[in-house]
Amino acid sequence: MITMKIDLINPYVVKIMVAAREGDSIRAISQRIQLSYGWTYKWVQDLAKAGVFRSTKAKIYVNEENEFYQKTIAFITDVLAKDVSFYYDVLTLFGIKYCFTKTDAVFMWTKGGYNIARYKEFYPIFIKVKKEDKKIFENYCKKLRLNTQKKNIFYNVAYADKIEASYTDSMPVDSLNETIQFMEQNRYNFEPALEMIKEMYKKKIKVKYKEAVTNV
């Protein structure tokens, strides 16, 4: 039994345990973790043998009292969930419609070149989540103890009826034009970023930042 549980410790199993929710299908999990159905099926069955899941022909159910499950989730919440990058990466496992917005859209369109007013003790991650996915999103945050309160690393969430995401570096994000509009409405904070966007994407944007710096 101990050997079997050691053999279960790998990134795919961790992703499955994070992604799985009550009444899930193996196919749905495989799509969320981006692993083939065959391998997902194999690891789910191994987890079922270890008592983590109870499976029927069509669905699986999580045994939250299982020791291996509890310790794995505890490791995730105690270690991984204190890392900013985890807050970004884990969203793909939720199976929800979302995109990054506001300051995060700026950060992503500038390829990480512009970040403002964020530090370890106060690091909001700005996202939009489709309203119909609100309960799913909140359940995952509760399961993984992901912060939605305004302290430390936290999700700053806006729920929307409709989400039309663009993609930059495979990340769902507000469109470039929408992001530019946000920056123009907040020029005091985003003038340097507007200059970056103008040069990177050949956009016709009036910026004064470079001239101001040159004349100092």
N, C-alpha and C positions, 0 to 999 in steps of 0.2 A: 504493500500500500504506500509506504514512504517513497519507494523508488518510482512508483507510478506518478505520484504527485510531483516529484522532482522533474520527471520527464515532461510533465504538463507545462512547466514554466518556460514560455517562449512568447515573443511579441504577438503572435497570432491569437494565442489563448487569452492574453491580457485584453486584446482588442475585442474578442468575442464576449468576454465577461463584462466589459464596459458597455458594449453595444446592445447586449441582449436585454429584452424587456418581455414582460408577461405575454404569453400567447404568440410569441414571435414564430416565424417560419425560418428554417435554415437558409432558404434562398434569400429572404430579406436581410438576414445577418450578413451573408456572403456579399451582397451588393453594398452594404454599408461599410464593411471593412475592406472591400475591394480584394477579395480572395476568391479563388475558384470554389464552386459549389462542392466539388469532391473533397478538397482539403478542409473546408468549413465543416462539412458533414463529419469527417473523421475526428476533428478536434471536439466538436459538440458531443459526439458519442463517447469520446474518452472522458469528457467532463461529466457526462451523465453517469458513467461508471464510477466516477469519484464522488457522486452524490451532489454535484453542483446543480445539475439540471434534472428535471423529470420530463421525459419526452414522450409524446404520442406520435402517431403516424404523421400528423400534419404540423403539430405545434410543440414548442418547448416552454417550460415553466421554470423560473429560477427558485432554487432553494436557498433563501437568504439566511437560513440557520446553519448552512454548511460551513465548516471551519475553514476549508481552503478558500471558499468564496469570500468569507468575511476578512481573512488575512490579506488576500489579494487586493480587495477593495480598500482596506485600511492602508496598505502600502501606497496605493495610488493617491488616496486623499492626504496622507501624511507627507509624502515625498513629491510625487509628480505634480500634484495640484498647487504646489507653491511656486511652480515655474511658469512664467508668463507664456512661454511657447506652448505649454500644455493647453492653456485656455484657447489658443488658436487652433491647434491640431485636433483636439478632441471633438470639435463640432462636427467634423465629417462623419463621426460614428453615430450621431444622433438620428440621422435619417429625417432631417427637417429642412425646410426651405428658409435660407437666411442669406444675408450678405453683410459685409463690413461697410461702415458708413462714417461720415464726419472725419474726425482726426485720423481714424484708421484707414479710411479711403485715401486721404492725403498721403499717409505713410506708405501705402502700397503702390499708389500711382507714381510716387517719387522714388520707388524701389528702395525704400528705407532711408532715403536721403533727408527726410524732414519729419521730426517728431517733436512735439511741444507739450509742456506742462504735464509731463508724466514721469513718475519716479517710483521706486519700490514701494513706498508707503501709500502711494495714491496712483494707481495705474488703471484707469478705466479703459475697457475694450469696447468700442462702439459698434454695436451690431443691430441690424433689423431682423426680426423673426416674423414669419407669417403667422397671423393671428390664430389660425386653426391648429398650429403646432405649439401654441403657448403651453398647454398642459404637458406635452411630451418634453419640451425644453426644461420646464420647471422640475419635472420628475428626475431628469438626468442631473440637473444642478444639485438637487437634494441628495440623490444617490452618491454623487462624487464630491459633495460638499464644496461645490464651486460657488464663489461669492457673487451675489448680486446686490450687496450693500455697498455704500460708498466709502470703502476703505481698502487698503492694500491693493491686491489685484482683484478686479471685479468686472463683471459684464454690465455695461450701461445699455439697456435693452429698449428698443422701440418696437412695438408690435404693429404690423401693417397688414391691410387686407390683401395687398398684392405686392409681390417683390419681383422686380425685373433686374436681375444682376448681370453685370458685365464681369469679365474675368481678366485678371492680370497675374501672371505667374501662377496660374491655376487656382487662384483664390477668388471667390465670389465677392464682388464689391460694387458700390454705386458706380454708375457710368462716369467716364472722364468728364463729360460736360456737366453732370450733376455735381461732381466733386469741385470743379472749377467754380461753379455758382456758389457753393458753400464757402469756398475760400474768398471769393469776391465779397460775400456778405460779412466776412470776418477778416478784412484785409490787414488790420493791425497785427494779427497773429500770423497771417499766412502769406504776407508779401514775398518773403524769400522762396516759399514753396511755389508761388505763382510764377516766379522767375524760372525755377527749375522746370516746371511743367511747360512753360513757353519754349524753352530750349529743347527739352526732350521730345516733345510732340509737335513742334512747329505750330503752336497755337498763337493766334493773334490776341495777345493779352497786353494791356497797358500795365507796365510795372515801373516803379521808381526806385526799388530797393538797390539795384546795382549802382545807379547813378549817385544815390545818397552815400553809399559806401565809398565810391571812387573820389567823391569831393571832400571827404573828411581829411 
